[in-house]
């Protein structure tokens, strides 16, 4: 009965889809007669053979035989003159043989990363199958995981970190070749010496020194498991910054070691009770000579060119930069003088960042990212900080657009105690005095606030905003108001952004794009990054740039930057300060700036506390001190190119003298003409009287 019922159902389906049923019957007949099954199998075998041949050749032609030697290659930093400036962690850590590596770290790594390490052919069939499933689920991308130690070594040393099926296939065949060429002991040795353990530390020996103050041969089971934990994610399982995560992962690995018979349960339990204590006995290679510059190079390679930190430190690149070693050394020397900086009662260190840029190319010549002990790729105040620029924004937001809209360097501006707009915005001059009227160049040099706000109000806030954004600084809608004239930016700017903006004044109106890297060449000599072409943008006319320079020369000659002027040198630029609230115990500043330049160099310096509060703010003039010391150190090494313009005050004085001389000349000319007429009149009278006398006789 059931059979008949099923047959009835099938017949019903056929009646419902007659065309589909006929097509399927015909397809089966054709498939059998053409023996398509054999052809499909043959095609799949040919594809497999082709793919295998391709990737086998790729693996055979890779420098697998040089892997162990390549662990001693370094990524070099080249300065703007083509000279080697240093290396990114020489030898990628201290290389040690397997006999100098504790079995505790060896076992922890094998238990965690590759339990079949000593028996597998370099790859895991299960892991590869998981990668295939991941490829399908994630639409062409692989989420990671499943790689053996040999595969990870191939990936880290020979391939990119991109998770694709093609890269996974390459990794597979490279692993097979590595397994053919090297012993398991050599593979494990290379892996542990090439592994990244966070905080800029490569290799198990340096990691042991960095986190536990001992050699790799001396690691305990707990310490070995802690380092093994970092291989999964060096940041998340960082025992310094994320001790809880590190401890949890450590304990899990100890359990895995019991499962693989490397530890007994009792040994694992004892290890879990061991307190995670960090002891740093690691000393970075002296080849990392300019730490903040090298940090910035790594960040730019990652952020702008998509090169991973691992590849940058591990691939033996030559990275060509805009670095000037003399400038960098002199800037670092300036920052070594603690007396230049403020101190606080609780010992909190005031921070600072400074950067020097070549205005003609945009290449960063020197940078110091912060004060205190350097930590690998730590927060860089010169490139990352976003602080309010204060009056250092005035040349960008007010005076440049004013000159471009018909004002002159000596135009008279209003300087009165006044309010603006419907909101009654009430700026004040820092010294509390008002001149009534003041020339533009004097207002800029003395950093008078009210004239700047008045001028922005006259030309229109929209023109000020457009000018600032033309200089490469975004102005959010909330900041598009008259407070912009005084640096009222909620997001703030970095010293590097300000340096880039000011390159336009030093470079005849053309702003150059700042950069650290000019070129990257890989270990084979191939250029993988070419940034040698100078990128410029015309921000203002050359005439306006010269006028702005003439006015900003006054800042250092008779304005707010007098104390920042290096002896014997001519510098233009602007100071900037953001004030603390009136509720603070005394007056002071949250941020202090000096951005100064010559035709050869632009230096932007910021100083302030990381977090400003009533106990941590600036009560003296520190940015000017630091800037003067930097420029005093650096300028002797520059070409010492002269400005093409004079101080605006000098120009105005000469103009006044010329006008006075012209007025005196006209007065003398008038008097002389008058005297000549009088003399002529007297002579004519004498002649007339003489002739008349003849007739009277």
C-alpha positions in Angstrom: 0.0 0.0 0.0 2.8 2.4 0.9 4.7 1.5 -2.3 1.7 2.3 -4.3 1.1 5.5 -2.4 4.8 6.6 -3.0 4.4 5.8 -6.7 1.3 7.9 -6.8 3.1 10.8 -5.2 6.0 10.5 -7.7 3.5 10.4 -10.6 1.9 13.5 -9.1 5.2 15.3 -9.0 5.9 14.3 -12.6 2.5 15.6 -13.7 3.1 18.8 -11.8 6.6 19.4 -13.5 6.5 17.5 -16.8 9.2 19.6 -18.5 11.6 19.2 -15.6 11.0 15.5 -15.4 11.7 15.0 -19.1 14.9 17.1 -18.9 16.2 15.0 -16.0 15.5 11.7 -17.8 17.3 13.0 -20.9 20.2 14.4 -18.8 20.7 10.9 -17.2 20.8 9.2 -20.6 23.3 11.7 -22.0 25.5 11.5 -18.8 25.6 7.6 -19.1 26.3 7.5 -22.8 29.0 10.3 -22.7 30.6 8.8 -19.6 30.7 12.3 -18.0 31.6 10.9 -14.6 35.1 9.9 -15.9 35.6 13.3 -17.5 34.6 15.2 -14.3 37.1 13.0 -12.3 39.8 13.6 -14.9 39.2 17.3 -14.9 39.3 17.5 -11.1 42.6 15.5 -11.2 44.0 17.8 -13.8 43.1 20.9 -11.8 44.6 19.3 -8.7 47.7 18.5 -10.6 48.0 22.0 -12.0 47.4 23.7 -8.7 49.9 21.3 -7.0 52.5 21.9 -9.7 52.1 25.7 -9.4 52.4 25.8 -5.7 55.2 23.2 -5.6 57.2 25.4 -8.0 56.4 28.4 -5.9 57.6 26.7 -2.7 60.7 25.3 -4.4 61.7 28.7 -5.7 61.3 30.4 -2.3 64.3 31.0 -0.2 63.5 28.2 2.2 67.1 27.2 2.5 68.0 30.6 3.8 65.3 30.9 6.5 67.6 30.3 9.4 70.2 32.7 8.2 67.5 35.3 7.4 66.7 35.5 11.1 69.8 37.6 11.4 68.7 40.1 8.7 67.5 43.5 9.9 65.2 46.2 8.6 67.3 49.3 8.2 66.3 53.0 8.4 68.0 55.2 5.9 68.2 59.0 6.4 67.7 61.7 3.8 71.3 61.6 2.8 71.3 57.9 2.0 73.2 57.0 5.2 72.1 54.2 7.6 70.5 55.7 10.7 69.8 52.5 12.5 67.9 49.2 12.6 64.5 48.2 13.8 65.6 45.9 16.6 68.8 44.3 15.4 68.5 40.5 14.7 64.9 40.7 15.7 65.9 39.6 19.1 68.8 37.5 20.4 69.0 34.3 18.5 69.5 31.2 20.7 69.7 27.5 19.8 67.1 25.0 21.0 69.5 23.7 23.7 69.3 27.2 25.2 65.5 27.2 25.3 63.8 25.7 28.3 61.7 22.6 27.6 58.9 24.3 29.6 58.4 26.9 26.8 58.9 24.2 24.0 56.2 22.0 25.5 53.8 24.8 26.2 54.0 25.9 22.6 53.6 22.5 21.1 50.7 21.7 23.4 49.0 24.9 22.4 49.9 25.4 18.8 50.6 22.0 17.2 50.2 18.8 19.2 51.3 16.6 16.3 54.3 18.7 15.6 56.9 15.9 15.7 54.8 13.5 13.6 53.0 15.7 11.0 54.4 16.4 7.5 54.4 20.1 8.2 50.6 20.6 7.8 47.4 19.3 9.4 44.7 17.8 7.2 42.1 18.7 9.8 43.3 22.2 10.0 43.3 22.6 6.2 39.8 21.2 6.1 38.7 23.8 8.7 40.3 26.5 6.5 38.2 25.3 3.5 35.0 25.4 5.5 35.9 28.9 6.7 36.6 30.0 3.1 33.1 29.0 2.1 31.4 30.5 5.2 33.3 33.8 5.1 32.9 34.2 1.3 36.5 34.0 0.2 38.3 34.9 3.5 39.7 32.7 6.2 39.2 33.6 9.8 42.5 32.0 10.9 43.5 29.2 13.1 44.3 25.6 12.1 47.9 26.2 11.1 50.8 24.0 12.4 54.0 25.5 13.8 55.7 24.9 10.4 52.9 26.6 8.6 53.0 29.6 11.0 56.8 29.8 10.4 56.2 29.9 6.7 53.5 32.5 7.1 55.6 34.7 9.4 58.8 34.5 7.5 57.8 34.1 3.8 54.3 35.3 3.4 51.8 38.1 4.2 49.2 38.0 7.0 46.3 38.2 4.5 43.8 35.5 5.1 42.9 34.1 1.7 42.6 30.6 0.3 45.4 31.3 -2.1 47.7 32.4 0.7 46.7 29.3 2.7 47.6 27.0 -0.2 51.0 28.8 -0.5 51.5 28.3 3.2 50.7 24.6 2.9 53.3 24.0 0.2 55.9 26.2 1.8 55.4 24.2 5.1 55.9 20.9 3.2 59.2 22.3 1.7 60.4 23.6 5.1 59.6 20.2 6.6 61.7 18.6 3.8 64.7 20.9 4.2 64.9 21.3 8.0 64.7 19.0 11.0 61.9 19.4 13.5 64.4 20.8 16.0 65.5 23.4 13.5 61.9 24.3 12.7 61.0 24.8 16.4 64.2 26.8 16.9 63.4 29.2 14.1 59.8 29.5 15.2 60.7 30.4 18.8 63.4 32.9 17.7 61.1 34.5 15.2 57.9 34.7 17.3 56.6 38.1 18.4 55.9 38.6 22.1 54.6 42.1 22.1 56.0 45.4 23.3 58.5 45.4 20.4 60.1 42.2 21.7 61.0 39.4 19.3 62.3 35.9 20.1 62.0 33.8 23.2 65.3 34.9 24.7 64.5 38.6 24.7 60.9 37.9 25.8 62.3 35.9 28.8 64.5 38.9 29.7 61.7 41.4 29.1 59.0 39.7 31.2 60.9 37.6 33.7 64.4 38.9 33.9 66.1 35.6 33.0 67.4 33.6 30.1 65.1 31.4 28.0 66.8 28.3 29.4 65.7 29.2 32.9 61.9 29.5 32.4 59.6 27.8 34.8 56.5 25.9 33.6 54.3 28.9 34.5 56.5 31.3 32.8 56.8 29.2 29.7 53.0 28.9 29.5 52.7 32.7 30.0 54.9 33.3 27.0 53.1 30.7 24.9 49.9 32.4 25.7 51.1 35.6 24.0 51.5 33.9 20.7 47.7 33.9 20.2 47.4 37.6 20.7 50.4 39.6 22.1 48.3 42.6 23.1 45.3 40.8 24.7 47.5 38.4 26.6 50.2 41.0 27.5 51.2 40.1 31.1 52.1 43.8 31.8 48.9 45.5 30.7 46.4 42.6 30.8 47.6 40.4 33.7 44.2 38.8 34.3 43.9 37.7 30.6 47.5 36.4 30.6 47.0 34.4 33.8 43.7 32.9 32.6 45.3 31.8 29.3 48.4 30.5 31.1 46.3 28.2 33.3 44.5 26.9 30.2 47.8 26.1 28.6 49.0 24.3 31.7 45.9 22.1 31.5 46.7 21.4 27.9 50.2 20.3 28.9 48.7 17.7 31.2 46.5 16.4 28.4 49.7 16.0 26.2 51.6 14.3 29.1 54.2 17.1 29.3 53.1 17.9 32.9 51.3 15.9 35.6 48.2 17.3 37.2 50.1 18.1 40.3 52.8 19.9 38.5 50.2 22.0 36.6 48.4 22.8 39.8 51.6 24.0 41.4 52.4 26.1 38.4 49.0 27.7 38.5 49.7 28.9 42.0 52.8 30.8 40.9 52.3 34.6 41.1 52.7 36.4 37.8 55.6 38.7 38.6 57.1 41.0 35.9 60.9 41.6 36.0 62.3 43.7 33.1 66.0 43.0 32.4 65.7 43.6 28.7 67.8 46.2 27.0 66.8 47.1 23.5 69.4 47.2 20.8 71.4 50.4 20.5 70.6 50.4 16.8 67.2 51.7 17.6 68.9 55.1 17.9 66.1 57.5 17.3 63.2 55.8 19.0 60.4 58.3 18.4 61.3 58.7 14.7 61.6 55.0 14.2 58.2 54.4 16.0 56.6 57.0 13.7 58.1 55.2 10.6 56.6 51.9 11.7 53.2 53.6 12.3 53.2 55.3 8.9 54.1 52.0 7.2 51.2 50.3 8.9 48.6 53.1 8.6 49.5 54.4 5.1 50.8 51.4 3.3 49.1 48.5 4.9 52.3 46.7 6.0 52.0 44.8 9.2 54.2 45.5 12.2 55.5 41.9 12.0 56.6 42.4 8.4 58.2 45.7 9.0 60.3 44.3 11.8 60.8 40.9 10.3 61.4 41.2 6.5 64.7 42.9 6.2 63.4 46.0 4.4 65.4 49.2 3.7 63.2 52.1 4.6 64.3 55.5 3.2 63.1 58.5 5.2 63.4 62.3 5.5 65.4 62.0 8.7 68.3 64.3 9.4 70.4 62.7 12.0 72.0 66.0 13.1 68.6 67.7 13.6 67.2 64.6 15.4 70.2 64.4 17.8 70.0 68.1 18.6 66.2 67.9 19.2 66.7 64.9 21.5 69.5 66.7 23.3 67.2 69.7 24.0 64.6 67.3 25.6 67.3 65.9 27.9 67.3 69.2 29.8 64.7 68.7 32.5 65.1 72.3 33.7 63.3 73.5 30.6 60.1 71.8 31.8 57.7 72.4 34.7 57.6 70.1 37.7 54.6 69.3 39.9 54.4 68.6 43.6 53.2 65.0 43.1 55.9 64.2 40.5 53.6 64.0 37.5 55.6 64.7 34.4 54.5 67.5 32.1 54.5 66.2 28.5 55.7 67.6 25.3 56.1 66.8 21.6 58.1 68.5 18.9 58.6 67.9 15.2 60.8 69.5 12.5 59.7 69.4 8.9 61.4 70.3 5.6 59.1 72.9 4.1 60.2 72.2 0.6 59.6 68.5 0.6 57.3 67.8 3.6 59.8 65.2 4.9 59.9 65.0 8.7 63.5 65.9 9.7 63.3 65.1 13.4 60.7 64.3 16.1 60.5 63.8 19.8 57.2 62.2 20.9 57.2 62.5 24.6 59.2 62.9 27.8 60.3 60.1 30.0 61.5 56.5 29.3 60.7 55.4 25.8 58.4 52.4 25.3 58.1 50.8 22.0 55.4 52.5 19.9 54.1 54.4 22.9 51.8 57.5 22.6 53.5 60.1 20.5 52.4 63.7 21.4 54.1 65.1 18.3 52.0 63.0 15.8 49.0 61.8 17.8 48.0 64.4 20.3 45.0 66.6 19.6 45.3 69.8 21.6 43.8 73.3 21.2 46.3 75.5 19.3 45.4 78.8 20.9 46.7 81.8 19.1 48.9 79.7 16.9 45.8 79.3 14.7 45.5 83.1 14.0 47.8 83.2 11.0 45.7 80.4 9.4 42.2 81.4 10.4 42.3 85.2 10.4 45.3 87.0 9.0 45.9 84.9 5.8 42.3 85.1 4.7 42.2 88.8 5.6 45.2 89.6 3.3 43.6 87.5 0.6 40.4 89.6 0.9 41.8 93.1 0.6 43.4 93.9 3.9 47.0 95.0 4.2 49.8 94.3 6.7 49.3 97.8 8.2 45.5 98.0 8.0 44.1 99.4 11.2 42.0 97.0 13.3 39.7 97.8 16.2 41.0 96.9 19.6 38.3 97.8 22.2 36.6 96.0 25.0 33.6 94.8 23.1 31.1 91.9 22.4 30.2 90.3 19.2 27.0 88.8 17.7 23.7 87.8 19.2 25.5 85.5 21.7 27.5 88.5 23.0 30.8 86.7 22.6 33.3 88.6 24.7 37.0 88.0 24.0 39.6 89.8 26.1 43.2 90.7 25.6 45.5 88.7 27.9 47.1 91.8 29.4 43.7 93.5 29.9 44.7 96.6 27.9 43.1 97.9 24.7 44.7 100.3 22.2 41.5 101.5 20.4 43.2 101.1 17.0 46.1 98.9 16.1 47.9 97.9 12.9 47.5 94.3 11.8 51.2 93.4 12.1 51.3 94.7 15.7 48.1 92.9 16.6 49.6 89.6 15.3 53.1 90.2 16.9 51.6 91.0 20.3 48.9 88.3 19.9 46.1 90.7 20.7 42.8 88.7 20.9 40.1 91.3 20.3 41.5 92.6 16.9 41.8 89.0 15.7 38.1 88.3 16.5 37.0 91.7 15.1 38.9 91.0 11.9 37.4 87.5 11.5 34.0 89.0 12.1 34.6 91.5 9.4 35.8 89.0 6.7 33.2 86.4 7.8 33.6 83.2 9.8 33.0 81.1 6.7 36.2 82.5 5.1 38.2 81.7 8.2 36.9 78.2 8.2 37.6 77.7 4.5 41.2 79.0 5.1 41.9 76.7 8.0 40.6 73.7 6.1 42.7 74.7 3.1 45.6 74.4 5.5 44.6 70.8 6.1 42.8 71.1 9.4 39.2 70.1 9.6 36.8 72.4 11.4 33.7 70.7 12.8 30.4 72.5 12.5 30.4 73.2 16.3 33.6 75.1 16.0 32.6 77.3 13.1 32.2 80.5 15.1 34.2 83.5 16.1 36.1 81.5 18.8 38.0 79.9 15.9 40.1 83.1 15.8 41.6 82.1 19.2 42.0 78.4 18.5 38.7 77.2 19.8 38.8 73.7 18.3 37.1 71.0 20.4 39.0 68.2 18.6 42.4 70.1 18.6 45.4 69.6 16.4 48.8 67.8 16.6 52.2 69.5 16.3 52.7 67.6 13.1 49.5 69.1 11.6 50.6 72.6 12.6 54.0 72.1 11.1 52.5 71.0 7.9 50.2 74.0 7.8 53.1 76.4 8.4 55.1 74.9 5.5 53.0 77.0 3.2 54.4 80.2 4.7 58.0 79.0 4.4 57.5 77.5 0.9 56.1 80.5 -1.0 52.4 79.7 -0.4 52.7 75.9 -1.2 51.9 73.5 1.6 53.8 70.2 1.4 52.4 66.9 2.7 54.3 65.8 5.7 55.7 62.2 5.7 58.4 60.1 7.3 58.8 57.5 4.6 60.1 58.3 1.1 60.7 54.7 -0.1 60.6 51.1 1.0 62.8 48.4 -0.7 62.4 44.8 0.2 65.1 42.2 0.7 65.2 41.4 -3.0 65.7 45.0 -4.0 62.2 45.6 -5.2 60.6 48.9 -4.4 57.4 48.2 -2.7 56.6 51.9 -1.6 57.6 54.9 -3.7 56.8 58.2 -2.0 59.6 60.2 -3.5 57.4 62.6 -5.4 56.8 65.8 -3.4 53.1 66.5 -2.8 52.2 70.2 -2.6 49.1 72.2 -2.5 48.9 76.0 -3.2 47.2 77.4 -0.1 48.0 81.1 -0.6 49.7 83.4 -3.1 53.5 83.9 -2.8 52.8 87.6 -2.1 50.5 86.8 0.8 53.0 84.2 2.1 55.8 86.9 2.1 53.5 89.4 3.8 52.6 86.8 6.5 56.2 86.0 7.0 57.0 89.7 7.4 54.3 90.0 10.1 55.4 86.8 11.9 59.0 87.9 12.0 57.7 90.5 14.4 56.5 87.8 16.8 60.1 86.9 17.6 61.6 90.4 17.2 59.2 92.5 19.3 56.2 90.3 20.1 55.2 87.3 22.3 58.1 85.1 20.9 61.0 87.4 21.9 62.2 85.0 24.6 61.9 82.1 22.2 64.2 83.6 19.5 67.5 81.8 19.2 70.5 84.1 19.5 72.0 85.2 16.1 69.2 83.8 14.0 66.1 85.2 12.3 62.9 83.2 12.8 59.3 83.7 11.9 56.2 82.1 13.4 53.6 82.3 16.1 53.1 81.4 19.8 49.9 80.0 21.2 48.3 79.4 24.6 45.0 78.1 25.9 44.1 79.4 29.3 42.8 77.5 32.3 39.4 78.3 33.9 39.2 81.3 36.3 38.3 78.9 39.1 41.9 77.5 39.2 44.1 78.8 42.1 46.2 81.0 39.8 46.2 82.0 36.2 47.9 79.6 33.8 47.7 77.5 30.7 46.5 74.1 29.6 48.5 74.2 26.4 51.5 76.2 25.1 52.7 76.3 21.6 55.5 77.7 19.4 55.4 77.1 15.7 58.4 78.8 14.1 60.3 78.5 10.8 63.1 79.6 8.5 63.2 79.0 4.7 64.9 75.7 5.6 62.9 74.2 8.5 59.6 74.3 10.3 59.5 73.4 14.0 56.3 72.9 15.9 56.5 72.4 19.7 53.7 71.7 22.2 53.9 71.4 26.0 51.2 70.6 28.6 50.0 68.0 31.0 48.3 64.8 29.7 45.4 65.6 31.9 44.9 69.2 33.0 43.4 69.8 36.4 43.8 72.3 39.3 47.0 70.6 40.4 48.5 70.1 36.9 48.7 73.1 34.6 51.4 75.5 33.3 52.2 78.6 35.3 55.2 79.7 33.4 56.4 80.1 29.9 57.8 76.7 28.9 57.2 76.2 25.2 59.3 79.3 24.4 62.2 77.9 26.4 62.0 74.5 24.8 61.7 76.0 21.3 64.7 78.3 21.8 66.9 75.5 23.0 65.8 73.3 20.0 66.5 76.0 17.5 69.7 77.0 19.1 70.9 73.4 18.8 69.5 72.8 15.3 69.9 76.0 13.2 73.7 75.8 13.0 73.3 72.6 11.0 70.8 74.1 8.5 71.8 75.8 5.2 70.9 79.2 6.9 68.9 80.5 3.9 67.8 84.1 4.4 64.2 85.3 4.3 63.3 87.3 1.2 61.3 89.9 3.3 61.9 92.1 6.2 60.0 92.5 9.5 56.7 94.2 8.9 57.5 96.8 11.6 60.7 97.7 9.8 58.8 98.0 6.5 56.2 100.2 8.1 58.9 102.4 9.7 60.7 102.8 6.4 57.5 103.6 4.7 56.8 106.3 7.4 60.3 107.8 6.9 59.9 107.9 3.2 56.5 109.6 3.5 58.0 112.1 5.9 60.9 112.8 3.5 58.5 113.3 0.6 56.5 115.7 2.7 59.6 117.7 3.6 60.7 117.8 0.0 57.3 119.2 -1.1 57.5 121.9 1.6 61.0 123.0 0.6 60.0 122.9 -3.1 57.0 125.2 -2.3 59.2 127.6 -0.3 61.8 127.8 -3.0 59.3 128.4 -5.7 57.7 131.1 -3.5 61.1 132.8 -2.9 61.8 132.6 -6.6 58.6 134.3 -7.4 59.3 137.0 -4.9 62.8 137.6 -6.2 61.5 137.8 -9.8 58.8 140.2 -8.7 61.4 142.5 -7.1 63.6 142.3 -10.2 60.7 143.2 -12.4 59.8 146.1 -10.2 63.4 147.4 -10.4 63.3 147.2 -14.2 59.9 148.8 -14.3 61.0 151.7 -12.1 64.3 152.1 -14.1 62.4 152.4 -17.4 59.8 154.7 -15.9 62.6 156.9 -14.6 64.0 157.4 -18.1 60.6 158.6 -19.3 60.2 160.9 -16.4 63.4 162.7 -17.1 
